[in-house]
Amino acid sequence: MDADSNHIHHGGDLSVVPTGLYCYRISEIVMQEDGMPRMKIQTCPYWGRRQIEDETYGYCAHLRAGDWEEDGPLLLHDMVKGCDINMGDDLLDRVEETH
């Protein structure tokens, strides 16, 4: 499903948005045959790509915006969140409290 279809399918439920700064969560890290680690991710269901001419841009169905737009989020193509949903601030607060 594309990002817009996923947004409709999930009814805009914000609990499916990964925690943290990125539009994905790390699902596992596996060792490749050459001994180098490889990160596997689970993408936010509301994140997608849009091809415009020869360029690929990031798109967020929740925001209904992409990083090709003049006033749109800037780093969606790098899967950096443009929203402030599930940023993990409460986790940072708990870490700071313990130090």
FIVO-77933 format. One record per atom (N, C-alpha, C): residue number from 1; chain; atom name; x, y, z negated. Coordinates in Angstrom, 3 decimals, decimal comma. Example, Ala and Ser with C-alpha at 12.3 -4.5 7.8 and 13.67 -1.06 7.14 Angstrom:
<sites>
1 | A | N | 13,190 | -5,690 | -7,800 $
1 | A | CA | 12,300 | -4,500 | -7,800 $
1 | A | C | 13,200 | -3,300 | -7,800 $
2 | A | N | 12,850 | -2,250 | -7,080 $
2 | A | CA | 13,670 | -1,060 | -7,140 $
2 | A | C | 12,900 | 0,030 | -7,870 $
</sites>
This chain:
<sites>
1 | A | N | 0,836 | -1,184 | 0,000 $
1 | A | CA | 0,000 | 0,000 | 0,000 $
1 | A | C | 0,882 | 1,249 | 0,000 $
2 | A | N | 0,414 | 2,294 | 0,630 $
2 | A | CA | 1,166 | 3,536 | 0,579 $
2 | A | C | 0,818 | 4,290 | -0,712 $
3 | A | N | 1,536 | 5,369 | -0,979 $
3 | A | CA | 1,389 | 6,104 | -2,234 $
3 | A | C | -0,031 | 6,624 | -2,446 $
4 | A | N | -0,631 | 7,178 | -1,409 $
4 | A | CA | -2,000 | 7,702 | -1,553 $
4 | A | C | -2,996 | 6,590 | -1,853 $
5 | A | N | -2,848 | 5,451 | -1,181 $
5 | A | CA | -3,737 | 4,308 | -1,442 $
5 | A | C | -3,541 | 3,778 | -2,855 $
6 | A | N | -2,283 | 3,738 | -3,317 $
6 | A | CA | -2,015 | 3,301 | -4,690 $
6 | A | C | -2,648 | 4,240 | -5,705 $
7 | A | N | -2,586 | 5,534 | -5,431 $
7 | A | CA | -3,164 | 6,513 | -6,350 $
7 | A | C | -4,672 | 6,286 | -6,470 $
8 | A | N | -5,319 | 6,023 | -5,347 $
8 | A | CA | -6,755 | 5,728 | -5,356 $
8 | A | C | -7,010 | 4,407 | -6,080 $
9 | A | N | -6,206 | 3,399 | -5,758 $
9 | A | CA | -6,364 | 2,065 | -6,351 $
9 | A | C | -6,259 | 2,109 | -7,883 $
10 | A | N | -5,288 | 2,873 | -8,400 $
10 | A | CA | -5,078 | 2,973 | -9,848 $
10 | A | C | -5,943 | 4,052 | -10,488 $
11 | A | N | -6,731 | 4,745 | -9,689 $
11 | A | CA | -7,602 | 5,782 | -10,230 $
11 | A | C | -6,839 | 6,944 | -10,836 $
12 | A | N | -5,609 | 7,168 | -10,365 $
12 | A | CA | -4,801 | 8,261 | -10,899 $
12 | A | C | -4,279 | 8,007 | -12,301 $
13 | A | N | -4,334 | 6,769 | -12,760 $
13 | A | CA | -3,882 | 6,399 | -14,111 $
13 | A | C | -2,411 | 6,777 | -14,293 $
14 | A | N | -2,127 | 7,652 | -15,257 $
14 | A | CA | -0,763 | 8,130 | -15,473 $
14 | A | C | 0,102 | 7,149 | -16,255 $
15 | A | N | -0,510 | 6,122 | -16,837 $
15 | A | CA | 0,284 | 5,150 | -17,598 $
15 | A | C | 1,164 | 4,299 | -16,683 $
16 | A | N | 0,902 | 4,289 | -15,379 $
16 | A | CA | 1,724 | 3,506 | -14,452 $
16 | A | C | 2,975 | 4,266 | -14,008 $
17 | A | N | 3,074 | 5,550 | -14,356 $
17 | A | CA | 4,247 | 6,355 | -14,011 $
17 | A | C | 5,394 | 5,937 | -14,928 $
18 | A | N | 6,549 | 5,572 | -14,361 $
18 | A | CA | 7,676 | 5,126 | -15,192 $
18 | A | C | 8,136 | 6,207 | -16,176 $
19 | A | N | 8,651 | 5,764 | -17,310 $
19 | A | CA | 9,197 | 6,683 | -18,308 $
19 | A | C | 10,582 | 7,132 | -17,877 $
20 | A | N | 10,873 | 8,404 | -18,080 $
20 | A | CA | 12,198 | 8,937 | -17,773 $
20 | A | C | 12,160 | 9,974 | -16,668 $
21 | A | N | 13,345 | 10,292 | -16,163 $
21 | A | CA | 13,495 | 11,360 | -15,188 $
21 | A | C | 13,246 | 10,933 | -13,751 $
22 | A | N | 13,166 | 9,623 | -13,525 $
22 | A | CA | 13,115 | 9,116 | -12,159 $
22 | A | C | 11,774 | 8,465 | -11,824 $
23 | A | N | 11,514 | 8,330 | -10,532 $
23 | A | CA | 10,284 | 7,737 | -10,019 $
23 | A | C | 10,408 | 6,220 | -9,933 $
24 | A | N | 11,164 | 5,631 | -10,829 $
24 | A | CA | 11,330 | 4,174 | -10,861 $
24 | A | C | 11,760 | 3,751 | -12,256 $
25 | A | N | 11,624 | 2,444 | -12,497 $
25 | A | CA | 12,183 | 1,854 | -13,714 $
25 | A | C | 13,097 | 0,727 | -13,269 $
26 | A | N | 14,134 | 0,484 | -14,020 $
26 | A | CA | 15,066 | -0,600 | -13,703 $
26 | A | C | 14,411 | -1,905 | -14,127 $
27 | A | N | 14,260 | -2,824 | -13,176 $
27 | A | CA | 13,637 | -4,104 | -13,500 $
27 | A | C | 14,685 | -5,143 | -13,888 $
28 | A | N | 15,864 | -5,062 | -13,294 $
28 | A | CA | 16,951 | -5,958 | -13,684 $
28 | A | C | 18,250 | -5,522 | -13,019 $
29 | A | N | 19,336 | -6,003 | -13,564 $
29 | A | CA | 20,653 | -5,807 | -12,969 $
29 | A | C | 21,207 | -7,185 | -12,691 $
30 | A | N | 21,565 | -7,421 | -11,443 $
30 | A | CA | 22,071 | -8,731 | -11,033 $
30 | A | C | 23,493 | -8,587 | -10,511 $
31 | A | N | 24,260 | -9,645 | -10,667 $
31 | A | CA | 25,619 | -9,651 | -10,149 $
31 | A | C | 25,591 | -10,176 | -8,715 $
32 | A | N | 26,215 | -9,452 | -7,835 $
32 | A | CA | 26,313 | -9,870 | -6,446 $
32 | A | C | 27,461 | -10,871 | -6,291 $
33 | A | N | 27,550 | -11,486 | -5,145 $
33 | A | CA | 28,598 | -12,466 | -4,892 $
33 | A | C | 29,999 | -11,875 | -5,037 $
34 | A | N | 30,139 | -10,583 | -4,727 $
34 | A | CA | 31,453 | -9,939 | -4,840 $
34 | A | C | 31,767 | -9,492 | -6,265 $
35 | A | N | 30,885 | -9,833 | -7,231 $
35 | A | CA | 31,113 | -9,498 | -8,627 $
35 | A | C | 30,633 | -8,112 | -9,030 $
36 | A | N | 30,089 | -7,369 | -8,102 $
36 | A | CA | 29,604 | -6,020 | -8,395 $
36 | A | C | 28,140 | -6,096 | -8,843 $
37 | A | N | 27,777 | -5,295 | -9,832 $
37 | A | CA | 26,379 | -5,300 | -10,283 $
37 | A | C | 25,487 | -4,557 | -9,292 $
38 | A | N | 24,252 | -5,015 | -9,209 $
38 | A | CA | 23,258 | -4,369 | -8,352 $
38 | A | C | 22,003 | -4,145 | -9,178 $
39 | A | N | 21,507 | -2,921 | -9,141 $
39 | A | CA | 20,322 | -2,555 | -9,890 $
39 | A | C | 19,087 | -2,785 | -9,016 $
40 | A | N | 18,106 | -3,509 | -9,560 $
40 | A | CA | 16,820 | -3,669 | -8,889 $
40 | A | C | 15,829 | -2,781 | -9,618 $
41 | A | N | 15,003 | -2,094 | -8,841 $
41 | A | CA | 14,079 | -1,134 | -9,434 $
41 | A | C | 12,634 | -1,451 | -9,059 $
42 | A | N | 11,729 | -0,925 | -9,888 $
42 | A | CA | 10,300 | -0,959 | -9,593 $
42 | A | C | 9,876 | 0,497 | -9,419 $
43 | A | N | 9,487 | 0,840 | -8,221 $
43 | A | CA | 9,141 | 2,214 | -7,866 $
43 | A | C | 7,787 | 2,606 | -8,435 $
44 | A | N | 7,658 | 3,865 | -8,809 $
44 | A | CA | 6,358 | 4,406 | -9,209 $
44 | A | C | 5,377 | 4,171 | -8,059 $
45 | A | N | 4,189 | 3,671 | -8,352 $
45 | A | CA | 3,243 | 3,407 | -7,270 $
45 | A | C | 2,790 | 4,670 | -6,540 $
46 | A | N | 3,011 | 5,832 | -7,138 $
46 | A | CA | 2,582 | 7,082 | -6,519 $
46 | A | C | 3,677 | 7,745 | -5,695 $
47 | A | N | 4,870 | 7,149 | -5,676 $
47 | A | CA | 5,986 | 7,699 | -4,902 $
47 | A | C | 6,006 | 7,074 | -3,507 $
48 | A | N | 6,366 | 7,872 | -2,536 $
48 | A | CA | 6,472 | 7,359 | -1,184 $
48 | A | C | 7,427 | 8,194 | -0,355 $
49 | A | N | 7,577 | 7,797 | 0,891 $
49 | A | CA | 8,433 | 8,523 | 1,831 $
49 | A | C | 7,581 | 9,013 | 2,992 $
50 | A | N | 7,981 | 10,134 | 3,525 $
50 | A | CA | 7,347 | 10,660 | 4,729 $
50 | A | C | 8,450 | 10,958 | 5,744 $
51 | A | N | 8,246 | 10,488 | 6,936 $
51 | A | CA | 9,178 | 10,737 | 8,030 $
51 | A | C | 8,647 | 11,920 | 8,828 $
52 | A | N | 9,453 | 12,960 | 8,947 $
52 | A | CA | 9,101 | 14,128 | 9,746 $
52 | A | C | 10,264 | 14,385 | 10,686 $
53 | A | N | 9,988 | 14,182 | 11,960 $
53 | A | CA | 11,018 | 14,240 | 12,994 $
53 | A | C | 12,114 | 13,253 | 12,620 $
54 | A | N | 13,352 | 13,688 | 12,461 $
54 | A | CA | 14,457 | 12,774 | 12,153 $
54 | A | C | 14,814 | 12,742 | 10,673 $
55 | A | N | 14,016 | 13,350 | 9,831 $
55 | A | CA | 14,306 | 13,445 | 8,402 $
55 | A | C | 13,323 | 12,609 | 7,580 $
56 | A | N | 13,817 | 12,030 | 6,500 $
56 | A | CA | 12,974 | 11,300 | 5,560 $
56 | A | C | 12,889 | 12,104 | 4,272 $
57 | A | N | 11,664 | 12,301 | 3,790 $
57 | A | CA | 11,419 | 13,102 | 2,596 $
57 | A | C | 10,692 | 12,270 | 1,559 $
58 | A | N | 10,786 | 12,689 | 0,303 $
58 | A | CA | 10,042 | 12,051 | -0,765 $
58 | A | C | 8,669 | 12,680 | -0,899 $
59 | A | N | 7,726 | 11,874 | -1,385 $
59 | A | CA | 6,342 | 12,322 | -1,530 $
59 | A | C | 5,771 | 11,765 | -2,823 $
60 | A | N | 4,971 | 12,553 | -3,519 $
60 | A | CA | 4,282 | 12,113 | -4,726 $
60 | A | C | 2,778 | 12,251 | -4,513 $
61 | A | N | 2,086 | 11,116 | -4,547 $
61 | A | CA | 0,635 | 11,123 | -4,339 $
61 | A | C | -0,085 | 11,769 | -5,519 $
62 | A | N | 0,481 | 11,673 | -6,718 $
62 | A | CA | -0,162 | 12,323 | -7,867 $
62 | A | C | -0,138 | 13,841 | -7,694 $
63 | A | N | 1,009 | 14,369 | -7,279 $
63 | A | CA | 1,132 | 15,806 | -7,070 $
63 | A | C | 0,542 | 16,247 | -5,729 $
64 | A | N | 0,355 | 15,274 | -4,849 $
64 | A | CA | -0,059 | 15,547 | -3,479 $
64 | A | C | 0,888 | 16,550 | -2,834 $
65 | A | N | 2,196 | 16,289 | -3,028 $
65 | A | CA | 3,225 | 17,204 | -2,538 $
65 | A | C | 4,480 | 16,425 | -2,179 $
66 | A | N | 5,252 | 17,020 | -1,289 $
66 | A | CA | 6,506 | 16,412 | -0,887 $
66 | A | C | 7,630 | 17,430 | -0,882 $
67 | A | N | 8,877 | 16,919 | -0,819 $
67 | A | CA | 10,008 | 17,838 | -0,888 $
67 | A | C | 10,333 | 18,496 | 0,451 $
68 | A | N | 9,507 | 18,300 | 1,464 $
68 | A | CA | 9,652 | 19,040 | 2,712 $
68 | A | C | 8,917 | 20,376 | 2,645 $
69 | A | N | 8,027 | 20,499 | 1,647 $
69 | A | CA | 7,231 | 21,713 | 1,517 $
69 | A | C | 8,041 | 22,810 | 0,829 $
70 | A | N | 7,828 | 24,024 | 1,252 $
70 | A | CA | 8,595 | 25,149 | 0,712 $
70 | A | C | 8,456 | 25,271 | -0,804 $
71 | A | N | 7,241 | 25,083 | -1,326 $
71 | A | CA | 7,014 | 25,191 | -2,769 $
71 | A | C | 6,871 | 23,824 | -3,435 $
72 | A | N | 7,244 | 22,766 | -2,719 $
72 | A | CA | 7,101 | 21,417 | -3,253 $
72 | A | C | 8,237 | 21,023 | -4,185 $
73 | A | N | 8,107 | 19,855 | -4,821 $
73 | A | CA | 9,182 | 19,347 | -5,683 $
73 | A | C | 10,453 | 19,172 | -4,855 $
74 | A | N | 11,606 | 19,411 | -5,461 $
74 | A | CA | 12,848 | 19,483 | -4,691 $
74 | A | C | 13,551 | 18,152 | -4,450 $
75 | A | N | 13,507 | 17,228 | -5,375 $
75 | A | CA | 14,380 | 16,053 | -5,288 $
75 | A | C | 13,641 | 14,723 | -5,190 $
76 | A | N | 12,438 | 14,732 | -4,674 $
76 | A | CA | 11,701 | 13,479 | -4,552 $
76 | A | C | 12,400 | 12,488 | -3,620 $
77 | A | N | 13,144 | 12,977 | -2,637 $
77 | A | CA | 13,857 | 12,067 | -1,737 $
77 | A | C | 14,899 | 11,243 | -2,498 $
78 | A | N | 15,393 | 11,767 | -3,619 $
78 | A | CA | 16,326 | 11,043 | -4,488 $
78 | A | C | 15,607 | 10,349 | -5,639 $
79 | A | N | 14,290 | 10,315 | -5,574 $
79 | A | CA | 13,441 | 9,684 | -6,577 $
79 | A | C | 13,551 | 10,346 | -7,949 $
80 | A | N | 13,835 | 11,652 | -7,958 $
80 | A | CA | 13,822 | 12,436 | -9,191 $
80 | A | C | 12,412 | 12,991 | -9,336 $
81 | A | N | 11,817 | 12,795 | -10,503 $
81 | A | CA | 10,429 | 13,207 | -10,714 $
81 | A | C | 10,218 | 14,695 | -10,471 $
82 | A | N | 9,085 | 14,994 | -9,871 $
82 | A | CA | 8,633 | 16,365 | -9,717 $
82 | A | C | 7,533 | 16,682 | -10,712 $
83 | A | N | 7,067 | 15,645 | -11,398 $
83 | A | CA | 6,021 | 15,809 | -12,409 $
83 | A | C | 6,666 | 15,793 | -13,798 $
84 | A | N | 5,902 | 16,111 | -14,793 $
84 | A | CA | 6,381 | 16,059 | -16,176 $
84 | A | C | 5,710 | 14,921 | -16,927 $
85 | A | N | 5,367 | 13,858 | -16,222 $
85 | A | CA | 4,626 | 12,749 | -16,810 $
85 | A | C | 5,591 | 11,687 | -17,320 $
86 | A | N | 5,372 | 11,248 | -18,559 $
86 | A | CA | 6,179 | 10,179 | -19,170 $
86 | A | C | 7,671 | 10,456 | -19,064 $
87 | A | N | 8,056 | 11,674 | -19,377 $
87 | A | CA | 9,461 | 12,057 | -19,259 $
87 | A | C | 10,337 | 11,407 | -20,324 $
88 | A | N | 9,727 | 10,870 | -21,367 $
88 | A | CA | 10,509 | 10,209 | -22,402 $
88 | A | C | 11,008 | 11,163 | -23,471 $
89 | A | N | 10,421 | 12,356 | -23,551 $
89 | A | CA | 10,846 | 13,323 | -24,548 $
89 | A | C | 10,717 | 12,777 | -25,958 $
90 | A | N | 9,683 | 11,979 | -26,221 $
90 | A | CA | 9,513 | 11,424 | -27,562 $
90 | A | C | 10,665 | 10,481 | -27,901 $
91 | A | N | 11,186 | 9,766 | -26,924 $
91 | A | CA | 12,337 | 8,901 | -27,158 $
91 | A | C | 13,565 | 9,733 | -27,490 $
92 | A | N | 13,788 | 10,831 | -26,766 $
92 | A | CA | 14,920 | 11,702 | -27,060 $
92 | A | C | 14,807 | 12,298 | -28,456 $
93 | A | N | 13,595 | 12,687 | -28,849 $
93 | A | CA | 13,382 | 13,243 | -30,186 $
93 | A | C | 13,742 | 12,216 | -31,256 $
94 | A | N | 13,352 | 10,939 | -31,059 $
94 | A | CA | 13,656 | 9,895 | -32,037 $
94 | A | C | 15,150 | 9,639 | -32,125 $
95 | A | N | 15,856 | 9,680 | -31,013 $
95 | A | CA | 17,311 | 9,481 | -31,013 $
95 | A | C | 17,987 | 10,611 | -31,756 $
96 | A | N | 17,559 | 11,850 | -31,501 $
96 | A | CA | 18,147 | 13,006 | -32,174 $
96 | A | C | 17,894 | 12,957 | -33,677 $
97 | A | N | 16,736 | 12,450 | -34,107 $
97 | A | CA | 16,424 | 12,351 | -35,526 $
97 | A | C | 17,365 | 11,387 | -36,253 $
98 | A | N | 17,857 | 10,385 | -35,571 $
98 | A | CA | 18,719 | 9,394 | -36,216 $
98 | A | C | 20,159 | 9,834 | -36,308 $
99 | A | N | 20,514 | 10,944 | -35,644 $
99 | A | CA | 21,916 | 11,416 | -35,673 $
99 | A | C | 22,092 | 12,647 | -36,501 $
</sites>
